[in-house]
């Protein structure tokens, strides 16, 4: 499941840019809505928006 977060265009943009609308959305909603972002956090040990 974490692989889908790695490939997700919104999460990818948030990780690269570290600013903007995508970053804000991922940072504020990742743990509540997206199971892929939660899996990313468990597998990689950092949140989906962190570089």
N, C-alpha and C positions, 0 to 999 in steps of 0.2 A: 504494500500500500504506500510505503514511503517513496517508492519509485514514481508513482503518479504525481506526488507533490514535487518531485525533482523536475518532472516534465511539464508541470502545469505552467502555462504562460503567465498567469497572474503572480504566482509565487516566485517564479524565476525572475520576473521584472522587479519584484519587491526586494529580492536578495541582491540583485545587481545595482539598482538605483539607490536604495536606502532612503528614498523620499518619494513624495507624490501620493496620488490617490490609491494606487495598488498597494503601496507600502502600508498606508493607513488602514485599509480594509483588511489586509492579511494580519497586521499586527493586532488589531482590535477584535477580530472575529475568528481567528484560526482555531483556537482551542475550544470554541463553543459550537461551531457549525461543521467544520471540515474534518472528517475522520482521517483524511490523508495528511493534513497538517499535523495532527496529533501523532500519527505514526511516524512522520518525519522527525518529530521531537524525540520520540522514544528510540529510534534507530540511530540518529546522528548526534544526539545529545545536545542539540540546540534548536531553537525555535525556527519555524519555517521562514521567517522574515530576516533572520540573522545571516550575515555573510560568513 
